Amino acid sequence: MRFKKALKNLIFNVLQQVVNIIVNFIMPPILVSTFGSTLNGLVSTIRQIMQYVQLTGAGIAQASTFAMYKPIADKDYESLNGIYNATRKMFTRAGNVFSAITLLVAIIYPLTVRNQVDYSIAFALVLVIGISGASEFYLCGKYNALLSANQENYVVAIAQTIGSLTNLILLIVLVRLKQNVVVAELGMSAVYLCRIVILTVYAKRKYKYLDLSVKPTFEKISQRNDAIVHQVSTLVVMGSSTLIVSLILGLKEASVFAVYLIVFQGINTICSIISTAIYASFGEVIAKGQRDVLIRTFNIYEFVYYIVITILFSCTYLLIMPFIEIYTVNMTDINYIYPTLAKLFILVGIANNIRIPTSTIVTSAGHFKETKWRAVLEMTLNVLGQFVFGKMFGLNGILLGCVLSFSYRTFDFIFYAHKHILKTSSLSTFKKLFLNLVASIVVVFLLQQVMEPNIYNYLTWIQYGIIYFVAISVFVLLVNVLFDRKTFNSTFNVVKSLFIKG
């Protein structure tokens, strides 16, 4: 049952993320060609600011999901209702604070960019983009936590997929109708109604035992304050760059940064699919104290995950600049071609994604309190590094600051997870990393020697992309099969048993 749920989550997460990647790639050229790089940079920056404002609800979902694992596993509906009602009330309170802060941001932030954009446009965009955040607090948050704890992330994925597609269709229609950027963003924000309806209808039909009269048990979500620290630091570390670029270098540079960021957010999204699908499965195993199962499952998960990111980032190294050149061909109001920036983005992506297997274990185990100071240190290194190096080296410096903080925290996650949760040697992880690093360097070098790509449009880019993907996949898989046969055999047996069962 656990594997089947994880597989279902994986399938629908893949669908959702593929749709999101496509939508996120299509939108910026539409925004830039219609409204210009300055407004695109403004929209990207405001979205990031609103992510910060959403920190008013930080920690609620993580702590609530962790608290729900045991009552769901034990079918203790009385306890589950108490936690659910506490979660619902906490999200509502956070929503009130979010709305108030959004209004303040709408008044204050436009003053910082008034020399580049009209105040009224920036003011309206903050309020309009804030609609999606408000819906998360008042209507979606409680259902997301419950569904995640019960390993039903696929329901959320379906709702988000439908919302994203509707979002894109509305943007295209509104642009063709020659509506301004505020009306276009308003129409896109209204699409969140689709997600709300789907989650509400499903939850009320599936969880008929939910009882709003049960007294909220806020004490069961006691780790919320510790989880806040982690969520704040994660958002700052992962989401501060565009804002810092806009403050130090300007909105047009923020637009350039946002274009590269979209590419690598797409890659990060693909990488996170596996962890999202099995996150709750690890939580259930840890809650039941099944240590042998945990170690065996983690080893397979890590093996597969490192193969995936090795293939993805090897392909990215070879294909990123041809893609950017094609993607930005009609974006002529500022230069978007920065090869060094692309390489630094790859380095940041690798440093960040290496941590995912061990960070998934730490989060699933609910070790929020034990690791919060480590998260604060990463956040501090990240912000200081971006400001210092950004002032010195521009866009490249921003990413150097990210590399600094990501590298520290990634190694910290590896050592912590092995020592305190898995209680095994971290050497196995470093062996996998070294093996895949060597495989990546060798296969990229060989492909650069034997191929001279002539990429001039999306069709030729896809053709070379398929060739690179197949060649790199075969090489990386062969290296892992030859030098880590034991883990490969374990992985193969698990996959085979899934197909045999059904």
Buried (B, 14 or more C-beta within 10 A) or exposed (E): EBBEBBBBBBBBBBBBBBBBBBBBBEBBBBBBBBBBBBBBBBBBBBBBBBBBBBBBBBBBBBBBBBBBBBBBBEEEBEBBBBBBBBBBEBBBBBBEBBBEBBBEBBEEBBEEBEEBBEEEBBBBBBBBBBBBBBBBBBBBBBBBBBBBBBBBBBBBBBBBBBBBBBBBBBBBEBBEEEBBBBBBBBBBBBBBBBBBEBBBEBBEEBBEEBEEEBEBBBEBBEBBBBBBBBBBBBBBBBBBBBBBBBBBBBBBBBBBBBBBBBBBBBBBBBBBBBBBBBBBBBBBBBBBEEEEBBBBBBBBBBBBBBBBBBBBBBBBBBBBBBBBBBBBEEBEEBEBEBEEBBBBBBBBBBBBBBBBBBBBBBBBBBBBBBBBEBBBBBBBBBBEBBBBBBEEBBBBBBBBBBBBBBBBBBBBBBEBBBEBBBEBEBEBBEBBBEBBBEBBEBBBEEBEEEEEBEBEEEEBBEEBBEBBBEBBBEBBBEBBEEBBEEBBEBBEEBEEEEEEEE
